[in-house]
Amino acid sequence: MGSIAAPVKSTEGAAPALLSLSQPGTVRAVALLAHGGRSRSTHRAGRLQGAALRMYPFLVDLHRSGSGAGLAAYQIRYRVRGYNDGDPVADVGWALGEIARRHGDVPVCLVGHSMGARSVLRGAGADTVVAVAALAPWLPSGEPTAQLAGTDVVIAHGTRDRTTSPARSLEYALAARTMAGRLCRFEVAGSGHAMLQRFGEWQRLVRSVVHGSLGIGAWDERVTSAFELPSPGGCRVPL
């Protein structure tokens, strides 16, 4: 069985939760989505805040494309909106434990945006996690990478992102490439932090990572080719 995290501490009466659409009859694999937030905030998180809404199209797409093959797609609702001292990382740990409780030892692909990307990269060391898709990640210098051992990691960053730093995600990718099972990083030309420009490309990339890593579909050839490129080219692949 995968490791099950201890219950998280309630913050101002809030508890984490999982949002999903109807589940397939037998769940064989899980995609867990984690949205963005703020650097510091103890305000209660809500499923209708903008950062959460931004990830719902990914949730719907994964449900439509994968539920027939036994994929369950979940989106986490954090206790609070801020990263603070790692609050959403603890929530991701809780979610992985809850998934294991519901479905047993099934493989999980983590998908995060912005603060959520930082959180799922930090949570990638859990036993059941096989891959991470980190979209426009918020990655301050000094982020750990040892937890990525044996995990497939795909990072994507818009070239017009002014909220999180593409240079920092490149720095992280170059450092993490020696630790991860496989790692590549894409540069989404003309797209900003909200992923509104060229949204179809973001969605296809996430679908490929989830389906390919969980064995319910094929990897996109662009991703498998990017995995094989030497550094730094494999961390600066145009999309």
C-alpha positions as CSV (number, residue, x, y, z in Angstrom):
1,M,0.0,0.0,0.0
2,G,1.1,3.6,-0.5
3,S,1.8,5.7,2.5
4,I,-1.1,7.4,4.1
5,A,-0.6,10.9,5.5
6,A,-1.7,11.8,9.0
7,P,-4.9,14.0,9.2
8,V,-4.1,17.7,8.6
9,K,-4.8,20.2,11.3
10,S,-7.9,22.3,10.8
11,T,-7.3,25.9,10.1
12,E,-10.0,28.4,11.3
13,G,-12.5,25.5,11.1
14,A,-11.7,24.6,7.5
15,A,-10.8,21.1,6.4
16,P,-9.5,19.9,3.0
17,A,-11.9,18.2,0.6
18,L,-11.9,16.4,-2.8
19,L,-14.1,17.4,-5.7
20,S,-14.8,14.8,-8.4
21,L,-17.3,14.0,-11.1
22,S,-19.0,10.6,-11.2
23,Q,-16.5,7.7,-10.7
24,P,-16.0,4.8,-13.0
25,G,-17.1,1.4,-11.8
26,T,-13.6,0.2,-11.0
27,V,-11.0,2.9,-10.3
28,R,-7.6,1.7,-11.7
29,A,-5.7,5.1,-11.5
30,V,-6.2,8.6,-10.2
31,A,-5.3,12.1,-11.4
32,L,-5.2,14.7,-8.5
33,L,-5.4,18.3,-9.5
34,A,-4.1,21.2,-7.3
35,H,-4.9,24.8,-8.2
36,G,-3.0,28.0,-7.4
37,G,-3.3,30.4,-4.5
38,R,-1.4,33.1,-2.7
39,S,2.0,33.2,-1.0
40,R,0.4,34.0,2.4
41,S,-3.3,34.0,3.4
42,T,-5.3,32.3,6.1
43,H,-8.7,33.0,4.4
44,R,-10.7,29.9,3.9
45,A,-10.4,28.4,0.4
46,G,-13.5,28.0,-1.8
47,R,-14.3,25.9,-4.8
48,L,-15.6,29.0,-6.7
49,Q,-12.5,31.2,-6.3
50,G,-10.7,32.0,-9.6
51,A,-7.7,29.8,-9.1
52,A,-9.9,26.8,-8.5
53,L,-12.2,27.5,-11.5
54,R,-9.1,27.7,-13.7
55,M,-8.5,24.0,-13.2
56,Y,-12.1,22.7,-13.7
57,P,-11.7,22.4,-17.5
58,F,-8.7,20.0,-16.9
59,L,-10.8,18.0,-14.4
60,V,-13.7,17.7,-16.9
61,D,-11.4,16.8,-19.8
62,L,-9.6,14.1,-17.8
63,H,-13.0,12.7,-16.7
64,R,-14.3,12.6,-20.2
65,S,-11.1,11.1,-21.7
66,G,-10.2,8.6,-19.0
67,S,-13.2,7.5,-17.0
68,G,-14.0,4.7,-19.4
69,A,-10.5,3.3,-18.8
70,G,-10.9,3.4,-15.0
71,L,-9.4,6.9,-14.3
72,A,-10.8,8.9,-11.4
73,A,-10.1,12.6,-11.6
74,Y,-10.1,14.7,-8.4
75,Q,-9.5,18.3,-7.5
76,I,-8.4,19.3,-4.1
77,R,-10.0,22.1,-2.1
78,Y,-7.4,23.4,0.3
79,R,-8.1,24.5,3.9
80,V,-6.8,28.0,3.2
81,R,-5.8,30.1,0.2
82,G,-2.2,30.7,1.1
83,Y,1.0,28.6,0.8
84,N,2.1,30.1,4.2
85,D,4.5,27.5,5.7
86,G,3.4,24.6,3.4
87,D,-0.3,24.4,4.1
88,P,-1.2,23.1,0.6
89,V,1.6,20.5,0.7
90,A,0.0,19.0,3.8
91,D,-3.4,19.1,2.0
92,V,-1.9,17.2,-0.9
93,G,-0.6,14.6,1.5
94,W,-4.0,14.3,3.1
95,A,-5.6,13.9,-0.4
96,L,-3.2,11.1,-1.3
97,G,-4.1,9.3,1.9
98,E,-7.8,9.8,1.2
99,I,-7.4,8.4,-2.3
100,A,-5.6,5.4,-0.9
101,R,-8.4,4.9,1.6
102,R,-11.0,5.0,-1.1
103,H,-9.3,3.1,-3.9
104,G,-6.4,1.2,-2.5
105,D,-2.9,1.1,-3.9
106,V,-3.7,2.7,-7.3
107,P,-1.1,4.8,-9.2
108,V,-1.6,8.6,-9.0
109,C,-0.5,11.4,-11.4
110,L,-0.4,14.9,-9.7
111,V,-1.3,18.0,-11.8
112,G,-0.7,21.4,-10.3
113,H,-0.8,25.0,-11.4
114,S,1.2,27.9,-9.8
115,M,1.2,27.4,-6.0
116,G,-0.4,24.0,-6.7
117,A,2.5,23.0,-8.9
118,R,4.9,23.8,-6.1
119,S,2.8,21.8,-3.7
120,V,2.5,18.7,-5.9
121,L,6.3,18.7,-6.8
122,R,6.9,18.7,-3.0
123,G,4.4,15.9,-2.5
124,A,5.8,13.7,-5.3
125,G,7.7,11.4,-2.9
126,A,4.5,9.5,-1.9
127,D,4.6,5.9,-2.7
128,T,1.7,5.9,-5.1
129,V,2.8,9.0,-7.2
130,V,4.2,8.0,-10.6
131,A,4.2,11.4,-12.4
132,V,3.8,15.1,-11.9
133,A,2.6,17.8,-14.4
134,A,3.7,21.2,-13.1
135,L,2.0,24.1,-14.9
136,A,3.4,27.6,-14.6
137,P,5.0,26.6,-11.3
138,W,5.8,29.0,-8.5
139,L,9.3,27.8,-7.6
140,P,11.5,30.0,-5.3
141,S,15.2,29.2,-5.3
142,G,16.2,26.3,-3.1
143,E,13.2,24.1,-3.6
144,P,14.0,20.4,-2.8
145,T,14.3,17.8,-5.6
146,A,15.2,14.5,-3.8
147,Q,11.5,13.6,-3.5
148,L,11.3,13.3,-7.4
149,A,13.4,10.1,-7.5
150,G,11.8,7.6,-9.8
151,T,9.0,10.0,-10.9
152,D,8.3,11.3,-14.3
153,V,8.1,15.1,-14.3
154,V,6.8,17.4,-17.0
155,I,7.0,21.2,-16.4
156,A,5.4,23.8,-18.7
157,H,5.7,27.5,-18.5
158,G,4.3,30.3,-20.7
159,T,6.8,32.7,-22.2
160,R,4.6,35.6,-21.3
161,D,4.1,34.7,-17.6
162,R,4.6,37.7,-15.4
163,T,3.2,36.1,-12.2
164,T,5.6,33.2,-11.7
165,S,9.1,33.1,-13.1
166,P,9.9,31.0,-16.1
167,A,13.6,31.5,-15.3
168,R,13.1,30.0,-11.9
169,S,11.3,27.0,-13.3
170,L,14.1,26.5,-15.7
171,E,16.6,26.7,-12.9
172,Y,14.6,24.1,-11.0
173,A,14.2,21.8,-14.0
174,L,18.0,21.8,-14.7
175,A,18.7,20.9,-11.0
176,A,15.9,18.3,-10.7
177,R,16.7,16.5,-14.0
178,T,19.4,14.4,-12.3
179,M,17.0,13.4,-9.5
180,A,13.8,12.6,-11.3
181,G,13.1,9.4,-13.1
182,R,12.5,11.4,-16.3
183,L,12.1,15.2,-16.6
184,C,11.4,17.6,-19.4
185,R,10.2,21.2,-19.5
186,F,8.2,23.0,-22.2
187,E,8.0,26.7,-23.0
188,V,4.5,27.6,-24.2
189,A,5.1,30.5,-26.6
190,G,2.8,33.5,-26.2
191,S,0.9,32.2,-23.2
192,G,0.6,33.9,-19.8
193,H,0.1,32.7,-16.3
194,A,-3.6,32.0,-16.6
195,M,-3.0,29.6,-19.5
196,L,-5.8,31.3,-21.5
197,Q,-3.6,31.7,-24.6
198,R,-3.2,28.3,-26.4
199,F,-5.3,26.6,-23.8
200,G,-5.8,23.6,-26.0
201,E,-2.0,22.9,-25.9
202,W,-2.0,23.0,-22.1
203,Q,-4.9,20.6,-22.0
204,R,-3.4,18.2,-24.5
205,L,-0.1,18.2,-22.6
206,V,-1.8,17.4,-19.3
207,R,-3.9,14.6,-20.9
208,S,-0.8,13.1,-22.4
209,V,1.1,13.1,-19.0
210,V,-1.9,11.6,-17.1
211,H,-2.8,9.0,-19.7
212,G,0.8,8.0,-20.5
213,S,2.0,7.8,-16.9
214,L,-1.0,5.9,-15.7
215,G,-1.0,3.4,-18.6
216,I,-4.5,4.3,-19.9
217,G,-3.3,5.9,-23.1
218,A,-0.2,6.8,-25.1
219,W,2.3,9.5,-24.3
220,D,2.5,12.4,-26.7
221,E,5.5,11.8,-28.9
222,R,6.6,15.4,-28.1
223,V,6.9,14.5,-24.5
224,T,8.8,11.2,-24.9
225,S,11.2,12.9,-27.3
226,A,11.7,15.8,-24.8
227,F,12.6,13.3,-22.1
228,E,15.4,12.0,-24.3
229,L,16.9,15.4,-25.1
230,P,20.1,16.3,-23.2
231,S,20.2,19.4,-20.9
232,P,19.6,22.2,-21.4
233,G,17.6,21.5,-24.5
234,G,15.3,19.1,-22.7
235,C,14.4,21.8,-20.3
236,R,13.6,24.4,-23.0
237,V,11.4,22.6,-25.5
238,P,9.1,24.9,-27.5
239,L,5.4,24.0,-27.4
